[in-house]
Amino acid sequence: MGSWLRSWWFLGGVVLAVVALFGAWLLPRDDVRVRHEAPAGDWAPGEVPVTVSELAWEWTAEEATGVPRLSWLPGGVLVAMEDGVVALDGASGREMWSYLVEGTRVWTDVSPSGNRVHVLFPDQPQERPEGDDRSAEGPNGEDGSEPVPGRRVVLDGETGEVVGDREEELAGDVEELRGVFDIGVATDTGSLRVTPEPQLGAEMRSDADGGVLWRTEELFSCGEAKVGSASTPTVFEDVVVVRAVCGSGEAQVTALDLEEGAQLWSRTGSESEFLAPDGGVRRVGELLAVHEGDTVPSPEGGTRHQERVVLDPANGEILGNGPDLGDDQALVKTLEDGYLVATRGTEERVYDYEKRGFDGETLATTAGEAIHTWAMSVYLLPLEESLVKLEPRSPLTRGTDVVRSGLTVSEWGSGREADEIALPRPLDGGLSTQESSRAHDLLGDDRFLAVPGAVALVERTEGDGAGATVLGFR
């Protein structure tokens, strides 16, 4: 009897030790730089707005540097800054939780659903030697530099709780982590990394302990040519799409199931002419938009890419081949449910807008109520009941000394004149550029988007760039 009891005491002690060890591993390691604020109450219920009519809230981080980027969260918006992340309630703009690393630049990524937020940073702040501009470094960091010890923290997007905290080497400076092999991207399943085998592979690692959940090899069939270049994986909730260009110049895309790593489908440039070596792919809601590499003249001057082909990422089926356009029309945005087409009006800088389905049917129009705008193809946000457009310099103040920025809101099919919501401060005049690619870099889809509870906008004002402000409209 005593031996039996001693055995149970021993086993129980082992179990408790393992639990204690595992629990301690999940607890954030002591790091005086880290400021992790717990959730501040419950998220307010909020749906994605169908239209907007007012500025509802304003959030500012006075000491922030750089321009923040925004990501969808289940209850609002995540603000990613150079030193960490802050989760805001979409309905009120209230801070829900935050994870900041004082004095250290971080790399962040968010899963498509917003359920997982990854923060990666070095063990020690990185200081770039004076005069080192990294100009000699290749696109994947091939400069011969040694890996930097770092840490990956995985947070629950709703609660801000740490669900994973592990050591991970960085390929170089955080601000240089742009190469496809440099870093794993965030998914709801774990951290996905492309591996540089001759035909490329992929592996998924657990958020909790970093263990390999699955690994697959030879994503592409380049033959003797091998893979010449690859793009950062395009992640959906259940699928990931990897694009590469073989040494022969042929482009390929391959889709994998995120749960097990099984290949779902693959397309090559020889089979699908729209897969061009100088093209690309982009996530549009739950669909995959493809730009074919070539450019088209822009009514605003210059040229730009168009995303005409749209695929279902789950099976590779072509859902759209682009809208038929007249001489005075242009495709200005590819959407999850179709295309946004602009038609030039009779006056200069005046356009009508139309939403078309992938089948060519008209879904909504501005009903002949033309929109005055400096740039017709950028800063556009189609909502269910209206088209919202940012105007860095309001066309309504043309011919005056007034400098005003605002959102124009045009209800679909109403026939009424567009409403304008004035911004609290004029925006940087550089945002008025007519070059669409430059405008997207300044204020793209990750700085002007609809989230649960609000339309969120990163405010870019004139000045020295100190501080960061996000505006919420509803």
URDAHU-V527319 format. One record per run of one state. SS is the DSSP state (H for helix, E for strand, C for the rest). FROM is the first residue (numbers start at 1). LEN is the number of residues. If there is no record, write none. Layout:
ss = <SS;SS>
from = <FROM;FROM>
len = <LEN;LEN>
This chain:
ss = <C;H;C;E;C;E;C;E;C;E;C;E;C;E;C;E;C;E;C;E;C;E;C;E;C;H;C;E;C;E;C;E;C;E;C;H;C;E;C;E;C;E;C;E;C;E;C;E;C;E;C;E;C;E;C;E;C;E;C;E;C;E;C;E;C;E;C;E;C;H;C;E;C;E;C;E;C;H;C;H;C;E;C;E;C;E;C;E;C>
from = <1;2;27;34;38;48;49;55;62;69;74;76;82;84;90;95;102;107;111;116;123;148;157;162;171;174;177;185;187;191;196;201;206;212;217;223;226;227;231;234;236;239;247;251;258;263;269;280;285;287;298;303;312;318;321;329;336;338;345;350;357;362;366;371;373;380;383;386;392;395;398;406;412;419;423;427;428;429;433;436;443;448;453;454;460;461;462;468;474>
len = <1;25;7;4;10;1;6;7;7;5;2;6;2;6;5;7;5;4;5;7;25;9;5;9;3;3;8;2;4;5;5;5;6;5;6;3;1;4;3;2;3;8;4;7;5;6;11;5;2;11;5;9;6;3;8;7;2;7;5;7;5;4;5;2;7;3;3;6;3;3;8;6;7;4;4;1;1;4;3;7;5;5;1;6;1;1;6;6;1>
